[in-house]
């Protein structure tokens, strides 16, 4: 199952709206088939593993990180494929809450006389599949908020200089994180200040995440890198109802997908934006700021994971803070996270946190 989990992670950021599942088939102590969900969501992990196993699947045990599907979509159900291949036993890490499955795959297997065991490495599978599970159960994708800052929590000097606070190893890790998400999201201020491309670079990968920008008034430069590359790699722009039709048409003409969202407290409603992204199939969103967008997501309690990169440099009170005001009056109101990992990365410190249950 640990191998199946590692295989499933290869699909993260590439198979939305489908889950990134891993499957390993074992016969007489020997691995005869391995698979993971392919880009675009198909073929499924079980289909790949069964094809690799061939006749050796008969009498074998299949280890799958998520309940095999039971419904007919663009492909036949994986539960049926396991039965037809003669699989003798199935071990599943986690049940699938999708209403089209939700125990149906396990029932199909058991009704066919195939013993099924569940719950092996369930916590790890739940962490890996949290984006898919969140979209199915809440309608919104998982949100990972990245903050790269100085030791004293600043993201730029008073003049706005920020390149580079962290070192090359941390920046390379950011690109790897982008690759593991369906989309990279920033606010309009980041686009105006930094003119980012938001692409994955330096890893030898052709796959690129969707670039999502939140801009209430669509006050974005039409000569930016995002505008110039919108036809090469997808750009989605979430804007408010008062954005002018001329700007909406201009960005649509450049190839961007335009998403109107309601406003709340003088900004785009972050919950409504995330629900719109979930409705379009996104399961994992990597937010890279800036401070206003990060604060709005934290205030709305929709940040699932924090990834921090802290550099050994101090910028002082005049530097720009990593977060805008949260409007807190009591410590008990502050969003809290549990530490998952901390380690050195180049000359900086990486720390990952998960939202408290």
C-alpha positions as CSV (number, residue, x, y, z in Angstrom):
1,X,0.0,0.0,0.0
2,X,2.9,2.4,0.7
3,X,4.0,1.8,-2.9
4,X,0.5,2.4,-4.2
5,X,0.4,5.7,-2.3
6,X,3.7,6.8,-3.8
7,X,2.5,5.9,-7.3
8,X,-0.7,7.8,-6.7
9,X,1.2,11.0,-5.8
10,X,2.6,11.0,-9.3
11,X,-0.8,12.0,-10.6
12,X,-1.2,15.0,-8.2
13,X,-1.8,18.2,-10.2
14,X,-2.5,16.3,-13.5
15,X,-5.7,14.3,-13.2
16,X,-8.4,16.7,-11.9
17,X,-11.3,16.4,-11.5
18,X,-10.5,12.7,-10.9
19,X,-8.6,11.5,-7.8
20,X,-4.9,10.7,-8.0
21,X,-5.1,7.0,-7.2
22,X,-2.4,4.3,-7.1
23,X,-2.7,0.6,-7.5
24,X,-0.4,-2.3,-7.0
25,X,-1.2,-6.0,-7.9
26,X,0.7,-8.7,-6.1
27,X,0.6,-12.5,-7.0
28,X,2.4,-15.0,-4.9
29,X,4.6,-12.3,-3.2
30,X,5.6,-10.8,-6.5
31,X,4.5,-7.4,-7.9
32,X,3.0,-8.1,-11.3
33,X,1.2,-4.7,-12.0
34,X,1.5,-1.1,-11.0
35,X,-0.5,1.9,-12.1
36,X,-1.6,5.4,-11.2
37,X,-4.2,7.8,-12.6
38,X,-3.0,9.2,-15.9
39,X,-3.0,12.9,-17.0
40,X,-6.6,14.1,-17.6
41,X,-7.9,11.4,-15.2
42,X,-7.9,8.4,-17.5
43,X,-7.0,5.6,-17.7
44,X,-7.6,4.9,-14.0
45,X,-4.9,3.3,-11.9
46,X,-6.5,-0.1,-11.8
47,X,-6.8,-0.2,-15.6
48,X,-3.1,0.5,-16.0
49,X,-2.1,-2.0,-13.3
50,X,-4.3,-4.8,-14.7
51,X,-3.0,-4.3,-18.2
52,X,0.6,-4.6,-16.9
53,X,-0.3,-7.7,-14.9
54,X,-2.1,-9.5,-17.7
55,X,-2.9,-13.1,-16.9
56,X,-0.9,-12.8,-13.7
57,X,-3.8,-10.8,-12.2
58,X,-5.9,-14.0,-11.8
59,X,-5.7,-15.0,-8.1
60,X,-3.7,-11.9,-7.2
61,X,-4.3,-9.2,-4.5
62,X,-4.9,-5.6,-5.6
63,X,-3.9,-2.8,-3.3
64,X,-5.7,0.4,-4.2
65,X,-5.5,3.8,-2.4
66,X,-9.2,4.7,-3.1
67,X,-12.3,2.6,-3.5
68,X,-12.6,1.4,-7.1
69,X,-15.3,3.2,-9.1
70,X,-18.6,1.4,-9.6
71,X,-20.3,3.6,-12.2
72,X,-20.2,3.7,-16.0
73,X,-18.6,7.0,-17.2
74,X,-16.3,7.4,-20.1
75,X,-14.8,4.1,-19.1
76,X,-16.3,0.9,-17.5
77,X,-16.2,0.6,-13.7
78,X,-12.8,-0.4,-12.2
79,X,-14.5,-2.7,-9.7
80,X,-15.9,-4.7,-12.6
81,X,-12.5,-4.8,-14.3
82,X,-10.9,-6.2,-11.1
83,X,-13.6,-8.9,-11.0
84,X,-13.3,-9.8,-14.7
85,X,-9.5,-10.1,-14.4
86,X,-9.9,-12.7,-11.6
87,X,-8.5,-10.6,-8.8
88,X,-8.9,-12.8,-5.6
89,X,-8.6,-10.1,-2.9
90,X,-8.7,-6.3,-2.8
91,X,-7.2,-4.0,-0.1
92,X,-8.5,-0.5,-0.1
93,X,-7.1,2.4,1.9
94,X,-10.1,4.7,1.7
95,X,-13.7,4.7,0.7
96,X,-14.8,7.1,-2.1
97,X,-17.5,9.7,-0.9
98,X,-18.4,10.5,-4.5
99,X,-22.2,9.8,-4.7
100,X,-21.6,7.7,-7.8
101,X,-19.4,5.4,-5.8
102,X,-19.8,5.8,-2.0
103,X,-19.6,2.1,-1.1
104,X,-20.8,0.8,-4.5
105,X,-17.4,-0.3,-5.6
106,X,-16.8,-2.3,-2.4
107,X,-20.3,-3.8,-2.7
108,X,-19.8,-4.9,-6.3
109,X,-16.6,-6.7,-5.3
110,X,-18.1,-8.4,-2.3
111,X,-21.2,-9.4,-4.2
112,X,-18.9,-11.1,-6.7
113,X,-17.3,-13.1,-3.9
114,X,-14.1,-11.0,-3.8
115,X,-12.9,-10.4,-0.2
116,X,-12.3,-6.7,0.5
117,X,-10.3,-5.1,3.3
118,X,-10.4,-1.4,4.0
119,X,-8.6,1.2,6.1
120,X,-4.9,0.2,5.5
121,X,-2.9,3.5,5.5
122,X,-6.2,5.4,5.5
123,X,-4.7,8.6,7.1
124,X,-2.0,8.8,4.5
125,X,-4.4,8.3,1.7
126,X,-6.8,10.9,3.1
127,X,-3.9,13.4,3.2
128,X,-2.9,12.6,-0.4
129,X,-6.5,12.8,-1.7
130,X,-7.7,15.7,0.4
131,X,-8.2,17.9,-2.6
132,X,-10.5,15.4,-4.3
133,X,-12.3,14.7,-1.1
134,X,-12.8,18.4,-0.4
135,X,-14.2,19.0,-3.8
136,X,-16.7,16.1,-3.5
137,X,-17.8,16.9,0.1
138,X,-17.6,20.7,0.2
139,X,-17.6,21.8,-3.4
140,X,-14.2,23.6,-3.1
141,X,-10.6,22.5,-3.8
142,X,-7.9,22.1,-1.2
143,X,-6.0,25.3,-0.7
144,X,-2.3,25.4,0.0
145,X,-1.0,28.8,1.0
146,X,2.7,29.5,0.4
147,X,4.5,32.3,2.2
148,X,8.2,33.0,1.5
149,X,9.4,35.6,4.0
150,X,12.3,37.0,6.0
151,X,13.0,35.9,9.5
152,X,10.7,38.7,10.7
153,X,7.8,37.8,8.4
154,X,8.4,40.4,5.6
155,X,8.0,39.6,1.9
156,X,9.7,42.8,0.6
157,X,11.5,45.9,1.6
158,X,9.6,49.1,2.0
159,X,10.4,50.0,-1.6
160,X,8.9,46.6,-2.8
161,X,12.2,44.8,-3.5
162,X,11.7,41.1,-3.0
163,X,14.0,39.2,-5.4
164,X,15.3,37.2,-3.9
165,X,14.6,36.8,-0.1
166,X,14.9,33.0,-0.3
167,X,17.6,31.0,-2.1
168,X,17.5,28.9,-5.3
169,X,16.8,25.6,-3.5
170,X,13.6,27.1,-1.9
171,X,12.5,28.6,-5.3
172,X,13.1,25.2,-7.0
173,X,10.9,23.6,-4.3
174,X,8.2,26.1,-5.1
175,X,8.2,25.0,-8.7
176,X,7.8,21.4,-7.6
177,X,4.9,22.4,-5.4
178,X,3.3,24.2,-8.3
179,X,3.6,21.0,-10.4
180,X,1.7,19.0,-7.7
181,X,-1.4,21.3,-7.9
182,X,-4.0,21.8,-10.5
183,X,-3.7,25.6,-10.3
184,X,-1.5,28.4,-9.0
185,X,-3.4,31.4,-7.7
186,X,-2.4,35.0,-7.0
187,X,-4.0,38.4,-6.4
188,X,-4.0,41.3,-8.8
189,X,-1.4,43.2,-6.7
190,X,1.1,40.4,-7.3
191,X,0.6,40.5,-11.0
192,X,1.0,44.3,-11.1
193,X,4.1,44.3,-8.8
194,X,6.0,41.2,-10.1
195,X,4.6,40.4,-13.5
196,X,4.9,36.6,-12.8
197,X,4.6,33.8,-15.3
198,X,3.4,31.3,-12.7
199,X,4.7,28.4,-14.7
200,X,6.7,25.4,-13.6
201,X,10.3,25.9,-14.7
202,X,13.6,24.1,-14.3
203,X,12.2,20.6,-13.7
204,X,12.0,19.3,-17.3
205,X,8.2,19.1,-17.2
206,X,5.8,19.8,-20.0
207,X,2.8,19.9,-17.7
208,X,1.7,23.4,-16.5
209,X,-0.9,24.3,-13.8
210,X,-3.7,26.6,-14.6
211,X,-2.9,30.2,-13.6
212,X,-5.7,31.8,-11.6
213,X,-5.8,35.6,-10.8
214,X,-8.2,37.3,-8.5
215,X,-8.8,40.9,-9.7
216,X,-12.0,42.6,-8.6
217,X,-11.8,45.5,-11.1
218,X,-9.7,43.7,-13.8
219,X,-7.0,46.4,-13.3
220,X,-4.3,44.1,-14.7
221,X,-1.7,45.1,-17.3
222,X,-2.7,43.8,-20.7
223,X,1.0,43.5,-21.7
224,X,1.9,41.2,-18.7
225,X,3.4,37.8,-19.1
226,X,0.1,36.2,-18.2
227,X,-1.7,38.1,-21.0
228,X,1.0,37.3,-23.5
229,X,0.9,33.5,-22.7
230,X,-2.8,33.0,-22.0
231,X,-3.1,30.9,-25.2
232,X,-0.1,28.8,-24.4
233,X,-1.1,27.9,-20.8
234,X,-4.5,28.4,-19.3
235,X,-5.2,31.7,-17.5
236,X,-8.4,32.0,-15.4
237,X,-9.4,35.5,-14.1
238,X,-11.9,35.8,-11.3
239,X,-13.4,39.3,-11.4
240,X,-16.2,41.2,-9.7
241,X,-19.6,42.1,-11.2
242,X,-18.5,45.7,-11.6
243,X,-15.6,45.0,-13.9
244,X,-16.1,46.8,-17.2
245,X,-17.4,44.8,-20.1
246,X,-14.5,46.2,-22.2
247,X,-11.9,44.7,-19.9
248,X,-13.7,41.4,-19.7
249,X,-13.8,41.2,-23.5
250,X,-10.1,42.3,-23.8
251,X,-8.9,39.5,-21.5
252,X,-11.3,36.9,-23.1
253,X,-9.9,38.0,-26.5
254,X,-6.4,37.2,-25.2
255,X,-7.5,33.7,-24.4
256,X,-8.3,34.0,-20.6
257,X,-11.3,32.3,-19.1
258,X,-13.3,34.8,-17.3
259,X,-15.1,33.9,-14.0
260,X,-17.4,36.4,-12.3
261,X,-17.7,36.2,-8.6
262,X,-19.6,38.1,-5.9
263,X,-17.9,40.6,-3.6
264,X,-17.7,40.6,0.2
265,X,-16.2,43.2,2.5
266,X,-14.8,45.2,-0.4
267,X,-13.0,42.2,-2.1
268,X,-13.9,39.1,-4.1
269,X,-15.6,36.5,-1.8
270,X,-12.9,33.9,-1.4
271,X,-15.4,31.1,-0.7
272,X,-17.5,31.9,-3.8
273,X,-14.3,32.0,-5.9
274,X,-13.1,28.6,-4.6
275,X,-16.6,27.1,-5.1
276,X,-16.4,28.3,-8.7
277,X,-13.0,26.7,-9.2
278,X,-14.3,23.5,-7.7
279,X,-17.3,23.5,-10.0
280,X,-14.8,23.7,-12.9
281,X,-13.1,20.5,-11.7
282,X,-10.1,21.9,-9.7
283,X,-9.1,19.8,-6.7
284,X,-5.8,21.4,-5.6
285,X,-5.0,25.1,-5.6
286,X,-1.6,26.6,-4.7
287,X,-1.9,30.2,-3.5
288,X,1.2,32.4,-3.8
289,X,-0.3,35.6,-2.5
290,X,0.0,38.5,-2.0
291,X,-0.7,39.6,1.4
292,X,-4.3,40.7,0.9
293,X,-5.4,37.5,-0.8
294,X,-3.6,35.4,1.8
295,X,-5.3,37.2,4.6
296,X,-8.7,36.9,3.0
297,X,-8.3,33.1,2.6
298,X,-7.1,32.8,6.2
299,X,-9.9,34.9,7.5
300,X,-12.5,32.8,5.6
301,X,-11.0,29.6,7.1
302,X,-10.4,28.0,3.7
303,X,-6.7,27.4,4.0
304,X,-6.0,23.7,4.4
305,X,-2.2,23.7,4.3
306,X,0.5,26.4,5.0
307,X,3.9,26.1,3.3
308,X,6.4,28.6,4.6
309,X,9.9,29.3,3.4
310,X,11.8,31.4,6.0
311,X,15.1,33.1,5.1
312,X,17.8,34.2,7.5
313,X,17.5,37.9,6.8
314,X,15.7,40.6,8.7
315,X,13.9,43.5,6.9
316,X,12.4,45.4,9.9
317,X,9.1,47.0,10.6
318,X,9.3,49.2,7.5
319,X,9.3,46.0,5.3
320,X,6.1,44.8,3.7
321,X,4.3,42.1,5.9
322,X,3.5,38.7,4.5
323,X,-0.2,39.1,5.5
324,X,-2.6,42.0,5.4
325,X,-4.7,42.8,8.4
326,X,-6.9,39.9,9.7
327,X,-9.0,42.1,12.0
328,X,-8.3,40.0,15.0
329,X,-9.0,41.3,18.5
330,X,-8.3,38.2,20.5
331,X,-5.7,35.5,20.2
332,X,-8.4,32.8,20.3
333,X,-9.8,34.1,17.0
334,X,-6.5,33.4,15.1
335,X,-6.5,30.5,12.6
336,X,-4.3,27.7,13.9
337,X,-2.4,25.0,12.2
338,X,-0.6,21.8,13.2
339,X,3.1,21.4,12.3
340,X,3.6,18.6,9.7
341,X,7.2,19.0,8.7
342,X,10.2,21.3,9.1
343,X,13.7,21.0,7.5
344,X,16.5,23.0,6.0
345,X,16.2,23.6,2.3
346,X,19.4,25.2,1.0
347,X,20.1,28.2,3.3
348,X,16.4,28.6,4.2
349,X,13.9,26.7,6.4
350,X,10.9,24.9,5.0
351,X,7.9,24.4,7.3
352,X,4.6,22.8,6.5
353,X,1.4,23.1,8.5
354,X,-2.0,21.5,8.3
355,X,-5.3,23.2,9.4
356,X,-6.4,21.9,12.9
357,X,-9.3,19.6,12.8
